Amino acid sequence: MLVAYGPDGRPAIAEETPLTQLQSWSHGRLLYCPNCRGIVHVRGGAEKRTQLHFAHQKGECAWSTEAESVRHMRGKVVLAQWLKEQFPTAQVTLEERLPEPNRIADIFVAHEDGRRWAIEFQCAPLEIEEWKHRHEAYRKAGIIDTWIIGTNRREKQEAFIEAVLTMAREILFLDPQVALPRVWLRWPIARVVAQEWQSGGQRNFRTPTLDGWVGRLGYGATLISSLAEVRLDAQAHIIHPVRMTMEAQMQLLQTFSTASTPDASQLEAYLRPNVNDEALHSVILPLLRSYLLDPDLLRRYNYGRGLEEHPLSESDRQRVNKACEWLGTLTRRGFTTERLQDLLKEIPYVGPYAAFVGYVEMLIALKG
């Protein structure tokens, strides 16, 4: 366990209380179990290369967690610190004994507005019925339970992991024993999303790996990152900025495929994570505005040069020449033909946006 009561009756947290003080209390048999009030002793520490913790004499307490792994103890400390940094006004406690639902939460978060969360770090196997019992007990007590799984179970096909994924539509695996705690965020995705990622449609992201089927939920995606990149929202849902951006882009992509005409603001939102402001506002958006004014301009120009039934107007000629001159100024600013072609690859080739890409490609060819 990571929390004991000192001689003053106040909780003493292993990682937050001076070691010399804990050792003094331990030698004086002045540390007590917060559950059974039996005597506990300080164990581990840097010299022994194990997590500092408290322990009963063997078999003393039915609530004892002495058998827990170093991974589990370390994970609770890491997660508690992670939560304190996110919610500085909340009360974050380790190994909180909850009379209702009569459980010890690995980490308990009490918010000022009355929200209560139990964060469980599960490193050991867990039967599905036991997980359901714990989950339902927390919910009946008005406590949101969030389950984070030890990375030692990441490759295991366990029913309770699938149950967590079904409930929350996401699951987080944690390795707390590396210098920068590492996480694997896994969630189910639709087949069309998997196909888009496999096709390289989101080249400049840390694209998630595809895990095949996730239980019975469909394709699975996994993002690997540091714990520091992950946050919880107001309902204790897991938030990862890369996932949020990618999912927003996929929603835009679906909108693009059914649109009747390109939309400048939506295209800007889609491209912004991959394309800098200069390229957006000096190249792509001006080209789109030009296209929207007269989508058929370059088609008329190309056909009109050699066909009697499509005579080329002087107005069209001047407009195309002016556009080619403008492209020339862009070249002098560093937007070479190759760079322009790379920018076009960032534009989704779907719906009316495919016609816009064709328009720009034709203009580049005319300039050349």
BALOBA-1460 file (C-alpha; in Angstrom, 3 decimals):
// residues 368
<rec num="1" residu="m" x="0.000" y="0.000" z="0.000"/>
<rec num="2" residu="l" x="1.053" y="3.595" z="-0.607"/>
<rec num="3" residu="v" x="-0.856" y="5.293" z="2.216"/>
<rec num="4" residu="a" x="-0.646" y="4.710" z="5.972"/>
<rec num="5" residu="y" x="-1.731" y="6.669" z="9.047"/>
<rec num="6" residu="g" x="0.994" y="8.308" z="11.104"/>
<rec num="7" residu="p" x="1.008" y="8.754" z="14.892"/>
<rec num="8" residu="d" x="-1.046" y="11.956" z="14.539"/>
<rec num="9" residu="g" x="-3.822" y="10.050" z="12.771"/>
<rec num="10" residu="r" x="-3.215" y="11.801" z="9.441"/>
<rec num="11" residu="p" x="-2.530" y="10.008" z="6.151"/>
<rec num="12" residu="a" x="1.149" y="9.614" z="5.248"/>
<rec num="13" residu="i" x="1.830" y="9.060" z="1.535"/>
<rec num="14" residu="a" x="4.955" y="7.024" z="0.841"/>
<rec num="15" residu="e" x="6.289" y="9.229" z="-1.968"/>
<rec num="16" residu="e" x="5.379" y="12.545" z="-0.300"/>
<rec num="17" residu="t" x="6.631" y="12.073" z="3.277"/>
<rec num="18" residu="p" x="10.358" y="12.382" z="4.133"/>
<rec num="19" residu="l" x="11.902" y="8.914" z="4.214"/>
<rec num="20" residu="t" x="13.696" y="9.560" z="7.530"/>
<rec num="21" residu="q" x="10.362" y="10.419" z="9.137"/>
<rec num="22" residu="l" x="8.720" y="7.279" z="7.769"/>
<rec num="23" residu="q" x="11.629" y="5.114" z="8.957"/>
<rec num="24" residu="s" x="11.436" y="6.644" z="12.427"/>
<rec num="25" residu="w" x="7.712" y="5.979" z="12.687"/>
<rec num="26" residu="s" x="8.198" y="2.489" z="11.279"/>
<rec num="27" residu="h" x="10.855" y="1.596" z="13.865"/>
<rec num="28" residu="g" x="8.557" y="2.931" z="16.592"/>
<rec num="29" residu="r" x="5.616" y="0.894" z="15.250"/>
<rec num="30" residu="l" x="3.693" y="4.143" z="14.792"/>
<rec num="31" residu="l" x="2.371" y="3.555" z="11.255"/>
<rec num="32" residu="y" x="-1.118" y="2.115" z="10.890"/>
<rec num="33" residu="c" x="-3.137" y="0.500" z="8.106"/>
<rec num="34" residu="p" x="-5.914" y="2.884" z="6.970"/>
<rec num="35" residu="n" x="-8.298" y="-0.093" z="6.683"/>
<rec num="36" residu="c" x="-7.760" y="-2.441" z="9.633"/>
<rec num="37" residu="r" x="-5.701" y="-0.028" z="11.818"/>
<rec num="38" residu="g" x="-3.050" y="-2.720" z="12.243"/>
<rec num="39" residu="i" x="0.643" y="-1.797" z="12.372"/>
<rec num="40" residu="v" x="2.457" y="-1.489" z="9.042"/>
<rec num="41" residu="h" x="6.115" y="-0.887" z="8.193"/>
<rec num="42" residu="v" x="7.853" y="1.098" z="5.478"/>
<rec num="43" residu="r" x="9.393" y="-1.035" z="2.736"/>
<rec num="44" residu="g" x="11.351" y="-0.543" z="-0.496"/>
<rec num="45" residu="g" x="12.858" y="2.716" z="-1.694"/>
<rec num="46" residu="a" x="15.656" y="3.797" z="-3.994"/>
<rec num="47" residu="e" x="18.348" y="1.750" z="-2.233"/>
<rec num="48" residu="k" x="16.345" y="-1.438" z="-2.744"/>
<rec num="49" residu="r" x="15.297" y="-0.381" z="-6.242"/>
<rec num="50" residu="t" x="11.626" y="-0.887" z="-5.513"/>
<rec num="51" residu="q" x="8.658" y="1.405" z="-5.031"/>
<rec num="52" residu="l" x="8.537" y="2.874" z="-1.505"/>
<rec num="53" residu="h" x="5.436" y="1.464" z="0.218"/>
<rec num="54" residu="f" x="3.920" y="0.185" z="3.444"/>
<rec num="55" residu="a" x="3.324" y="-3.459" z="4.345"/>
<rec num="56" residu="h" x="1.716" y="-5.547" z="7.097"/>
<rec num="57" residu="q" x="3.268" y="-8.528" z="8.667"/>
<rec num="58" residu="k" x="2.234" y="-11.353" z="6.346"/>
<rec num="59" residu="g" x="-1.447" y="-12.295" z="6.537"/>
<rec num="60" residu="e" x="-2.433" y="-9.583" z="8.989"/>
<rec num="61" residu="c" x="-5.132" y="-7.790" z="6.989"/>
<rec num="62" residu="a" x="-7.869" y="-8.941" z="4.635"/>
<rec num="63" residu="w" x="-7.612" y="-5.611" z="2.794"/>
<rec num="64" residu="s" x="-3.836" y="-5.897" z="2.366"/>
<rec num="65" residu="t" x="-2.416" y="-5.219" z="-1.094"/>
<rec num="66" residu="e" x="1.068" y="-6.519" z="-0.273"/>
<rec num="67" residu="a" x="0.987" y="-8.927" z="-3.205"/>
<rec num="68" residu="e" x="0.543" y="-6.160" z="-5.760"/>
<rec num="69" residu="s" x="3.285" y="-5.720" z="-8.329"/>
<rec num="70" residu="v" x="5.845" y="-2.947" z="-8.464"/>
<rec num="71" residu="r" x="4.189" y="-1.933" z="-11.748"/>
<rec num="72" residu="h" x="0.858" y="-1.493" z="-9.996"/>
<rec num="73" residu="m" x="2.259" y="0.538" z="-7.113"/>
<rec num="74" residu="r" x="4.308" y="2.745" z="-9.408"/>
<rec num="75" residu="g" x="1.345" y="3.237" z="-11.734"/>
<rec num="76" residu="k" x="-0.863" y="4.528" z="-8.924"/>
<rec num="77" residu="v" x="1.750" y="7.125" z="-7.963"/>
<rec num="78" residu="v" x="2.212" y="8.197" z="-11.598"/>
<rec num="79" residu="l" x="-1.528" y="8.466" z="-12.232"/>
<rec num="80" residu="a" x="-2.161" y="10.413" z="-9.027"/>
<rec num="81" residu="q" x="0.465" y="12.996" z="-10.009"/>
<rec num="82" residu="w" x="-0.949" y="13.150" z="-13.557"/>
<rec num="83" residu="l" x="-4.419" y="13.882" z="-12.169"/>
<rec num="84" residu="k" x="-3.188" y="16.477" z="-9.659"/>
<rec num="85" residu="e" x="-1.525" y="18.413" z="-12.475"/>
<rec num="86" residu="q" x="-4.739" y="18.424" z="-14.520"/>
<rec num="87" residu="f" x="-7.135" y="19.201" z="-11.680"/>
<rec num="88" residu="p" x="-5.271" y="21.351" z="-9.115"/>
<rec num="89" residu="t" x="-8.488" y="22.330" z="-7.291"/>
<rec num="90" residu="a" x="-9.684" y="18.730" z="-6.889"/>
<rec num="91" residu="q" x="-8.796" y="16.449" z="-3.999"/>
<rec num="92" residu="v" x="-6.787" y="13.521" z="-5.383"/>
<rec num="93" residu="t" x="-6.124" y="10.668" z="-2.954"/>
<rec num="94" residu="l" x="-4.426" y="7.303" z="-3.223"/>
<rec num="95" residu="e" x="-6.067" y="4.073" z="-2.053"/>
<rec num="96" residu="e" x="-9.211" y="5.767" z="-0.822"/>
<rec num="97" residu="r" x="-11.527" y="3.509" z="1.162"/>
<rec num="98" residu="l" x="-15.075" y="4.179" z="-0.038"/>
<rec num="99" residu="p" x="-17.837" y="3.010" z="2.340"/>
<rec num="100" residu="e" x="-20.162" y="3.011" z="-0.647"/>
<rec num="101" residu="p" x="-19.496" y="0.906" z="-2.780"/>
<rec num="102" residu="n" x="-17.295" y="-0.678" z="-0.063"/>
<rec num="103" residu="r" x="-14.157" y="-0.594" z="-2.185"/>
<rec num="104" residu="i" x="-10.676" y="0.850" z="-2.096"/>
<rec num="105" residu="a" x="-10.185" y="2.991" z="-5.203"/>
<rec num="106" residu="d" x="-6.637" y="3.053" z="-6.552"/>
<rec num="107" residu="i" x="-6.991" y="6.810" z="-7.040"/>
<rec num="108" residu="f" x="-10.017" y="8.842" z="-5.992"/>
<rec num="109" residu="v" x="-10.760" y="12.314" z="-7.379"/>
<rec num="110" residu="a" x="-13.264" y="14.567" z="-5.602"/>
<rec num="111" residu="h" x="-14.030" y="17.720" z="-7.599"/>
<rec num="112" residu="e" x="-15.254" y="20.956" z="-6.070"/>
<rec num="113" residu="d" x="-18.508" y="20.734" z="-8.036"/>
<rec num="114" residu="g" x="-19.356" y="17.353" z="-6.524"/>
<rec num="115" residu="r" x="-18.155" y="15.070" z="-9.323"/>
<rec num="116" residu="r" x="-16.432" y="11.953" z="-8.018"/>
<rec num="117" residu="w" x="-14.139" y="9.689" z="-10.013"/>
<rec num="118" residu="a" x="-12.448" y="6.396" z="-9.238"/>
<rec num="119" residu="i" x="-9.391" y="5.658" z="-11.374"/>
<rec num="120" residu="e" x="-8.532" y="1.969" z="-11.358"/>
<rec num="121" residu="f" x="-5.142" y="0.792" z="-12.617"/>
<rec num="122" residu="q" x="-5.597" y="-2.895" z="-13.461"/>
<rec num="123" residu="c" x="-2.458" y="-4.970" z="-13.922"/>
<rec num="124" residu="a" x="-3.735" y="-8.389" z="-12.837"/>
<rec num="125" residu="p" x="-6.199" y="-10.660" z="-14.668"/>
<rec num="126" residu="l" x="-9.820" y="-9.841" z="-13.866"/>
<rec num="127" residu="e" x="-12.901" y="-11.954" z="-14.462"/>
<rec num="128" residu="i" x="-15.594" y="-10.250" z="-16.508"/>
<rec num="129" residu="e" x="-18.232" y="-10.793" z="-13.805"/>
<rec num="130" residu="e" x="-15.992" y="-9.226" z="-11.172"/>
<rec num="131" residu="w" x="-15.351" y="-6.215" z="-13.412"/>
<rec num="132" residu="k" x="-19.101" y="-5.804" z="-14.018"/>
<rec num="133" residu="h" x="-19.744" y="-5.995" z="-10.275"/>
<rec num="134" residu="r" x="-17.173" y="-3.275" z="-9.532"/>
<rec num="135" residu="h" x="-18.333" y="-1.057" z="-12.397"/>
<rec num="136" residu="e" x="-21.995" y="-1.275" z="-11.410"/>
<rec num="137" residu="a" x="-21.175" y="-0.661" z="-7.742"/>
<rec num="138" residu="y" x="-19.295" y="2.522" z="-8.603"/>
<rec num="139" residu="r" x="-22.085" y="3.805" z="-10.829"/>
<rec num="140" residu="k" x="-24.755" y="3.095" z="-8.199"/>
<rec num="141" residu="a" x="-22.691" y="5.175" z="-5.767"/>
<rec num="142" residu="g" x="-22.615" y="8.072" z="-8.261"/>
<rec num="143" residu="i" x="-18.925" y="7.609" z="-9.008"/>
<rec num="144" residu="i" x="-17.497" y="7.588" z="-12.546"/>
<rec num="145" residu="d" x="-15.019" y="4.734" z="-12.828"/>
<rec num="146" residu="t" x="-12.204" y="4.965" z="-15.380"/>
<rec num="147" residu="w" x="-10.135" y="1.847" z="-15.976"/>
<rec num="148" residu="i" x="-6.523" y="2.126" z="-17.103"/>
<rec num="149" residu="i" x="-4.779" y="-1.141" z="-17.888"/>
<rec num="150" residu="g" x="-1.167" y="-2.141" z="-17.285"/>
<rec num="151" residu="t" x="0.828" y="-2.606" z="-20.455"/>
<rec num="152" residu="n" x="1.560" y="-6.179" z="-19.330"/>
<rec num="153" residu="r" x="-2.036" y="-6.973" z="-20.386"/>
<rec num="154" residu="r" x="-1.957" y="-5.080" z="-23.695"/>
<rec num="155" residu="e" x="-1.667" y="-8.177" z="-25.871"/>
<rec num="156" residu="k" x="-4.129" y="-10.203" z="-23.826"/>
<rec num="157" residu="q" x="-7.563" y="-10.984" z="-25.259"/>
<rec num="158" residu="e" x="-9.502" y="-10.648" z="-22.029"/>
<rec num="159" residu="a" x="-13.256" y="-10.276" z="-21.679"/>
<rec num="160" residu="f" x="-13.028" y="-7.452" z="-19.160"/>
<rec num="161" residu="i" x="-10.802" y="-5.402" z="-21.500"/>
<rec num="162" residu="e" x="-13.385" y="-5.804" z="-24.255"/>
<rec num="163" residu="a" x="-16.090" y="-4.816" z="-21.759"/>
<rec num="164" residu="v" x="-14.225" y="-1.615" z="-20.827"/>
<rec num="165" residu="l" x="-13.775" y="-0.829" z="-24.519"/>
<rec num="166" residu="t" x="-17.465" y="-1.440" z="-25.202"/>
<rec num="167" residu="m" x="-18.501" y="0.820" z="-22.322"/>
<rec num="168" residu="a" x="-16.087" y="3.693" z="-22.870"/>
<rec num="169" residu="r" x="-15.322" y="3.277" z="-26.624"/>
<rec num="170" residu="e" x="-11.658" y="3.678" z="-25.672"/>
<rec num="171" residu="i" x="-9.052" y="2.121" z="-23.435"/>
<rec num="172" residu="l" x="-5.673" y="3.278" z="-22.157"/>
<rec num="173" residu="f" x="-2.716" y="0.985" z="-21.436"/>
<rec num="174" residu="l" x="0.056" y="2.401" z="-19.239"/>
<rec num="175" residu="d" x="3.698" y="1.534" z="-18.676"/>
<rec num="176" residu="p" x="4.588" y="3.568" z="-15.561"/>
<rec num="177" residu="q" x="8.071" y="2.143" z="-15.126"/>
<rec num="178" residu="v" x="9.868" y="4.057" z="-17.888"/>
<rec num="179" residu="a" x="11.325" y="7.521" z="-17.296"/>
<rec num="180" residu="l" x="8.497" y="9.202" z="-19.209"/>
<rec num="181" residu="p" x="5.419" y="7.039" z="-18.549"/>
<rec num="182" residu="r" x="4.217" y="5.626" z="-21.860"/>
<rec num="183" residu="v" x="0.656" y="4.911" z="-22.976"/>
<rec num="184" residu="w" x="-1.186" y="3.073" z="-25.728"/>
<rec num="185" residu="l" x="-4.612" y="4.559" z="-26.500"/>
<rec num="186" residu="r" x="-6.862" y="2.104" z="-28.337"/>
<rec num="187" residu="w" x="-10.338" y="2.715" z="-29.753"/>
<rec num="188" residu="p" x="-12.631" y="1.227" z="-32.425"/>
<rec num="189" residu="i" x="-12.882" y="2.904" z="-35.842"/>
<rec num="190" residu="a" x="-15.079" y="2.452" z="-38.900"/>
<rec num="191" residu="r" x="-13.798" y="0.548" z="-41.911"/>
<rec num="192" residu="v" x="-13.769" y="3.680" z="-44.102"/>
<rec num="193" residu="v" x="-11.519" y="5.421" z="-41.557"/>
<rec num="194" residu="a" x="-9.114" y="2.474" z="-41.537"/>
<rec num="195" residu="q" x="-8.976" y="2.538" z="-45.344"/>
<rec num="196" residu="e" x="-8.266" y="6.289" z="-45.373"/>
<rec num="197" residu="w" x="-5.369" y="5.921" z="-42.935"/>
<rec num="198" residu="q" x="-3.962" y="2.949" z="-44.828"/>
<rec num="199" residu="s" x="-4.062" y="4.940" z="-48.071"/>
<rec num="200" residu="g" x="-1.851" y="7.624" z="-46.530"/>
<rec num="201" residu="g" x="-4.614" y="10.204" z="-46.500"/>
<rec num="202" residu="q" x="-3.238" y="11.751" z="-43.315"/>
<rec num="203" residu="r" x="0.458" y="11.694" z="-44.032"/>
<rec num="204" residu="n" x="1.727" y="14.256" z="-41.569"/>
<rec num="205" residu="f" x="0.203" y="12.818" z="-38.420"/>
<rec num="206" residu="r" x="1.503" y="10.161" z="-36.101"/>
<rec num="207" residu="t" x="-1.002" y="7.881" z="-37.775"/>
<rec num="208" residu="p" x="-2.311" y="5.208" z="-35.399"/>
<rec num="209" residu="t" x="-1.417" y="1.610" z="-36.000"/>
<rec num="210" residu="l" x="-4.319" y="-0.597" z="-37.082"/>
<rec num="211" residu="d" x="-4.915" y="-3.551" z="-34.791"/>
<rec num="212" residu="g" x="-7.404" y="-5.552" z="-36.844"/>
<rec num="213" residu="w" x="-10.615" y="-6.334" z="-35.009"/>
<rec num="214" residu="v" x="-11.184" y="-5.018" z="-31.486"/>
<rec num="215" residu="g" x="-13.496" y="-7.527" z="-29.880"/>
<rec num="216" residu="r" x="-16.796" y="-7.269" z="-31.745"/>
<rec num="217" residu="l" x="-16.548" y="-3.513" z="-32.245"/>
<rec num="218" residu="g" x="-14.803" y="-3.376" z="-35.619"/>
<rec num="219" residu="y" x="-11.357" y="-2.174" z="-36.583"/>
<rec num="220" residu="g" x="-9.111" y="-0.903" z="-33.831"/>
<rec num="221" residu="a" x="-6.641" y="1.978" z="-33.819"/>
<rec num="222" residu="t" x="-3.808" y="2.511" z="-31.349"/>
<rec num="223" residu="l" x="-1.853" y="5.705" z="-30.665"/>
<rec num="224" residu="i" x="1.417" y="5.469" z="-28.749"/>
<rec num="225" residu="s" x="2.565" y="8.508" z="-26.788"/>
<rec num="226" residu="s" x="3.661" y="9.770" z="-23.403"/>
<rec num="227" residu="l" x="1.110" y="9.979" z="-20.591"/>
<rec num="228" residu="a" x="1.690" y="13.743" z="-20.456"/>
<rec num="229" residu="e" x="-0.049" y="14.151" z="-23.827"/>
<rec num="230" residu="v" x="-3.258" y="12.578" z="-22.543"/>
<rec num="231" residu="r" x="-5.964" y="14.348" z="-20.545"/>
<rec num="232" residu="l" x="-9.382" y="13.585" z="-19.085"/>
<rec num="233" residu="d" x="-12.384" y="15.753" z="-19.925"/>
<rec num="234" residu="a" x="-15.170" y="16.768" z="-17.540"/>
<rec num="235" residu="q" x="-16.746" y="13.309" z="-17.780"/>
<rec num="236" residu="a" x="-13.421" y="11.465" z="-17.381"/>
<rec num="237" residu="h" x="-13.252" y="10.572" z="-21.078"/>
<rec num="238" residu="i" x="-9.736" y="10.182" z="-22.465"/>
<rec num="239" residu="i" x="-8.580" y="13.072" z="-24.648"/>
<rec num="240" residu="h" x="-5.599" y="12.850" z="-26.998"/>
<rec num="241" residu="p" x="-4.920" y="15.866" z="-29.282"/>
<rec num="242" residu="v" x="-3.743" y="13.759" z="-32.234"/>
<rec num="243" residu="r" x="-6.827" y="11.570" z="-32.104"/>
<rec num="244" residu="m" x="-9.119" y="14.614" z="-31.814"/>
<rec num="245" residu="t" x="-7.522" y="16.309" z="-34.818"/>
<rec num="246" residu="m" x="-7.621" y="13.182" z="-36.942"/>
<rec num="247" residu="e" x="-11.252" y="12.460" z="-36.119"/>
<rec num="248" residu="a" x="-12.198" y="16.066" z="-36.906"/>
<rec num="249" residu="q" x="-10.447" y="15.721" z="-40.256"/>
<rec num="250" residu="m" x="-12.276" y="12.495" z="-41.023"/>
<rec num="251" residu="q" x="-15.599" y="14.209" z="-40.343"/>
<rec num="252" residu="l" x="-14.617" y="16.986" z="-42.734"/>
<rec num="253" residu="l" x="-13.533" y="14.440" z="-45.315"/>
<rec num="254" residu="q" x="-16.950" y="12.803" z="-45.196"/>
<rec num="255" residu="t" x="-18.541" y="16.239" z="-45.621"/>
<rec num="256" residu="f" x="-16.267" y="16.942" z="-48.600"/>
<rec num="257" residu="s" x="-17.288" y="13.765" z="-50.398"/>
<rec num="258" residu="t" x="-20.967" y="14.783" z="-50.467"/>
<rec num="259" residu="a" x="-20.564" y="18.550" z="-50.992"/>
<rec num="260" residu="s" x="-21.828" y="20.267" z="-54.150"/>
<rec num="261" residu="t" x="-19.013" y="22.834" z="-54.227"/>
<rec num="262" residu="p" x="-15.733" y="23.391" z="-52.339"/>
<rec num="263" residu="d" x="-15.950" y="25.407" z="-49.134"/>
<rec num="264" residu="a" x="-12.967" y="27.625" z="-48.301"/>
<rec num="265" residu="s" x="-13.419" y="27.631" z="-44.511"/>
<rec num="266" residu="q" x="-13.804" y="23.851" z="-44.328"/>
<rec num="267" residu="l" x="-10.809" y="23.272" z="-46.575"/>
<rec num="268" residu="e" x="-8.736" y="25.604" z="-44.401"/>
<rec num="269" residu="a" x="-9.787" y="23.692" z="-41.268"/>
<rec num="270" residu="y" x="-8.847" y="20.399" z="-42.916"/>
<rec num="271" residu="l" x="-5.451" y="21.590" z="-44.151"/>
<rec num="272" residu="r" x="-4.375" y="23.671" z="-41.172"/>
<rec num="273" residu="p" x="-2.682" y="20.816" z="-39.226"/>
<rec num="274" residu="n" x="-0.528" y="19.977" z="-42.274"/>
<rec num="275" residu="v" x="-0.101" y="23.249" z="-44.177"/>
<rec num="276" residu="n" x="1.397" y="26.473" z="-42.826"/>
<rec num="277" residu="d" x="-0.365" y="29.842" z="-42.900"/>
<rec num="278" residu="e" x="1.708" y="31.243" z="-45.769"/>
<rec num="279" residu="a" x="0.867" y="28.348" z="-48.085"/>
<rec num="280" residu="l" x="-2.791" y="28.475" z="-47.071"/>
<rec num="281" residu="h" x="-3.359" y="32.202" z="-47.445"/>
<rec num="282" residu="s" x="-0.901" y="32.969" z="-50.213"/>
<rec num="283" residu="v" x="-1.501" y="29.956" z="-52.463"/>
<rec num="284" residu="i" x="-4.322" y="27.514" z="-51.802"/>
<rec num="285" residu="l" x="-7.144" y="29.819" z="-50.718"/>
<rec num="286" residu="p" x="-6.492" y="32.420" z="-53.488"/>
<rec num="287" residu="l" x="-6.503" y="29.580" z="-56.026"/>
<rec num="288" residu="l" x="-9.800" y="28.303" z="-54.621"/>
<rec num="289" residu="r" x="-11.389" y="31.750" z="-54.793"/>
<rec num="290" residu="s" x="-10.268" y="32.058" z="-58.402"/>
<rec num="291" residu="y" x="-11.661" y="28.624" z="-59.203"/>
<rec num="292" residu="l" x="-15.026" y="29.376" z="-57.577"/>
<rec num="293" residu="l" x="-15.407" y="32.574" z="-59.648"/>
<rec num="294" residu="d" x="-15.226" y="30.583" z="-62.904"/>
<rec num="295" residu="p" x="-14.685" y="26.810" z="-62.578"/>
<rec num="296" residu="d" x="-14.831" y="26.351" z="-66.383"/>
<rec num="297" residu="l" x="-12.221" y="28.975" z="-67.267"/>
<rec num="298" residu="l" x="-9.293" y="26.634" z="-67.935"/>
<rec num="299" residu="r" x="-11.460" y="24.062" z="-69.687"/>
<rec num="300" residu="r" x="-12.729" y="26.753" z="-72.079"/>
<rec num="301" residu="y" x="-9.211" y="28.018" z="-72.563"/>
<rec num="302" residu="n" x="-7.781" y="24.593" z="-73.403"/>
<rec num="303" residu="y" x="-10.609" y="23.653" z="-75.760"/>
<rec num="304" residu="g" x="-10.810" y="27.089" z="-77.344"/>
<rec num="305" residu="r" x="-7.215" y="27.166" z="-78.572"/>
<rec num="306" residu="g" x="-7.734" y="24.588" z="-81.322"/>
<rec num="307" residu="l" x="-11.455" y="24.119" z="-81.973"/>
<rec num="308" residu="e" x="-13.561" y="26.413" z="-84.165"/>
<rec num="309" residu="e" x="-16.714" y="25.695" z="-82.205"/>
<rec num="310" residu="h" x="-14.968" y="26.859" z="-79.045"/>
<rec num="311" residu="p" x="-13.427" y="30.198" z="-79.947"/>
<rec num="312" residu="l" x="-11.021" y="31.594" z="-77.395"/>
<rec num="313" residu="s" x="-12.134" y="34.975" z="-76.039"/>
<rec num="314" residu="e" x="-9.636" y="37.711" z="-75.379"/>
<rec num="315" residu="s" x="-10.992" y="38.060" z="-71.863"/>
<rec num="316" residu="d" x="-10.270" y="34.399" z="-71.114"/>
<rec num="317" residu="r" x="-6.784" y="34.709" z="-72.583"/>
<rec num="318" residu="q" x="-5.980" y="37.736" z="-70.392"/>
<rec num="319" residu="r" x="-7.291" y="36.079" z="-67.257"/>
<rec num="320" residu="v" x="-5.247" y="32.916" z="-67.840"/>
<rec num="321" residu="n" x="-2.109" y="34.922" z="-68.642"/>
<rec num="322" residu="k" x="-2.598" y="36.936" z="-65.475"/>
<rec num="323" residu="a" x="-2.963" y="33.713" z="-63.459"/>
<rec num="324" residu="c" x="0.259" y="32.338" z="-64.972"/>
<rec num="325" residu="e" x="2.074" y="35.568" z="-64.131"/>
<rec num="326" residu="w" x="0.816" y="35.277" z="-60.561"/>
<rec num="327" residu="l" x="2.188" y="31.740" z="-60.363"/>
<rec num="328" residu="g" x="5.496" y="33.148" z="-61.542"/>
<rec num="329" residu="t" x="5.571" y="35.538" z="-58.579"/>
<rec num="330" residu="l" x="4.901" y="32.596" z="-56.284"/>
<rec num="331" residu="t" x="7.870" y="30.756" z="-57.789"/>
<rec num="332" residu="r" x="10.096" y="33.693" z="-56.909"/>
<rec num="333" residu="r" x="8.801" y="33.458" z="-53.331"/>
<rec num="334" residu="g" x="9.857" y="29.832" z="-53.117"/>
<rec num="335" residu="f" x="6.664" y="28.088" z="-54.262"/>
<rec num="336" residu="t" x="8.221" y="26.100" z="-57.059"/>
<rec num="337" residu="t" x="6.244" y="23.743" z="-59.294"/>
<rec num="338" residu="e" x="7.353" y="20.822" z="-57.155"/>
<rec num="339" residu="r" x="6.258" y="22.556" z="-53.962"/>
<rec num="340" residu="l" x="2.879" y="23.464" z="-55.482"/>
<rec num="341" residu="q" x="2.370" y="19.852" z="-56.505"/>
<rec num="342" residu="d" x="3.196" y="18.723" z="-52.970"/>
<rec num="343" residu="l" x="0.594" y="21.150" z="-51.617"/>
<rec num="344" residu="l" x="-2.007" y="19.698" z="-53.967"/>
<rec num="345" residu="k" x="-1.406" y="16.269" z="-52.460"/>
<rec num="346" residu="e" x="-2.707" y="17.605" z="-49.144"/>
<rec num="347" residu="i" x="-6.099" y="18.472" z="-50.673"/>
<rec num="348" residu="p" x="-8.557" y="15.540" z="-50.432"/>
<rec num="349" residu="y" x="-9.272" y="14.151" z="-53.890"/>
<rec num="350" residu="v" x="-13.001" y="13.661" z="-53.243"/>
<rec num="351" residu="g" x="-16.232" y="15.254" z="-54.470"/>
<rec num="352" residu="p" x="-15.877" y="18.771" z="-55.909"/>
<rec num="353" residu="y" x="-12.401" y="19.110" z="-54.409"/>
<rec num="354" residu="a" x="-11.092" y="16.672" z="-57.020"/>
<rec num="355" residu="a" x="-12.207" y="19.098" z="-59.755"/>
<rec num="356" residu="f" x="-10.438" y="21.951" z="-57.957"/>
<rec num="357" residu="v" x="-7.207" y="19.919" z="-57.827"/>
<rec num="358" residu="g" x="-7.542" y="19.244" z="-61.555"/>
<rec num="359" residu="y" x="-8.018" y="22.966" z="-62.178"/>
<rec num="360" residu="v" x="-4.781" y="23.845" z="-60.356"/>
<rec num="361" residu="e" x="-2.852" y="21.055" z="-62.072"/>
<rec num="362" residu="m" x="-4.002" y="22.398" z="-65.434"/>
<rec num="363" residu="l" x="-2.935" y="25.923" z="-64.494"/>
<rec num="364" residu="i" x="0.509" y="24.695" z="-63.427"/>
<rec num="365" residu="a" x="0.860" y="22.879" z="-66.753"/>
<rec num="366" residu="l" x="-0.095" y="26.043" z="-68.695"/>
<rec num="367" residu="k" x="2.450" y="28.082" z="-66.747"/>
<rec num="368" residu="g" x="5.128" y="25.501" z="-67.579"/>
